[in-house]
Structures are given as structure tokens and as C-alpha cells.
Amino acid sequence: MTITTRQTIVQKPFRRQPLHMAYISMFLLFWLYSALSTPDLTNWLTENILTLSLLIFLVAFYNLFRFSDTSYSLIFLFLVLHVFGSQYQYTENPLGEWLQHQFNQPRNNYDRLVHFGFGLLLTYPMHEVFSRGFKLNLLLSYLLPVELVLSLGALYELIEWAVADLLYRGTEQGMDFLGMQGDIWDSQKDIGLGFSGSIVAISVTFLARKVRK
């Protein structure tokens, strides 16, 4: 099985793409498992609205714009991280609790890990969209993904606040949904981590291109 990069996109039908079939099968099984095992289905549903939106986008444009296997791998990893977070609520995620005890942290930082992963894992797929889909010049194809990650991070925090306010109306459950854990700068730190992850990803992409040349 050949793993494609941006330079070697293969426009084969879905049924002839075993890696893509494996990713969607594994993700849907994990998604179903997380829905059946979550202790708070309402929270799971609200957390996964954006997950469903991204899946619909990927399916709808699969035959119009084909990402490289590298990008699909990064997208798969991010979705798994996010769904695993929504399964237990981010503030009670077992991996975050383990990291909290191992590194003596004052809070469960799994949400911070996912925000950093948002920038780190989704910047390169965005770069492919701008460079191959929109055929923008090299500078814009590197700059716009970072700006988009920063903008989407801020938009997500606004949507998260609006949903918490409308559904939970200032209750303790709303605070749990926001995952602040007593940190008044939680939203700003989340946006900053996504931005930092994006800077790392686009820097690696730039350096890899230099090495290939």
C-alpha cells in the first residue's frame, strides 16, 4: 500500500483506497463506542456537532478535492483525539488525569492537548487546500492556514460560550462543558495553543519542502 503525499495524489475510487477505508471504518466504530459509553450523552452530542460537520465536508468533497494520505492521517488523528475527549468530558478524560498525576499539574490538561493538536494536525491539510485547491502562491499557502487556525480557534471559543450559555444557563454543568477548571484565561490559552501548533506544523512543512529541493 502506497502512502501518498502532496506530490503523489492518486485519484482512485474510494473502494480502491484501503487506507481511507480503514480510517473511516476505525473512526466510525470508535465514534459509536464513544457515544454508547459516554456518561453524558448531551455533552457528547454538543461536542460532536463540529465532528459531524467535518465528516460531511470530507465525504461531500472526496471526489472533488482529494487530500494526500498524509493529510487524511493527520485529520484522522485529530478526530480521534477530539472524540476521545468528548467521550468522558474533557475535564474528566482519563489520559488527561494520568498526565496530571504524572507531571503534577494543577488541572486536567487534555483539552489543552487537543487545542494544540488542532493547529498541529490540521494546518497541513489546510495548506494543501490553499496550494492545490485554490492554487495560491507559496507565501499565501503558508500564511493563510496559520491565520485560519487562529480565527477558527477564536470562533470555536465564541460558539462554545454561546452553547454553554443557552443550554446550561450559567450552571455548574455549563462550566464543566467549557472546561475552564477555574482558569479565567482558559479561552485565551486554548487559542494560543492552537496557534502555536499551527506555527510548528507550517514550519515543519516549510523545512520539509526545502529538504526535498
Disulfide bonds with the S-S distance in Angstrom:
none
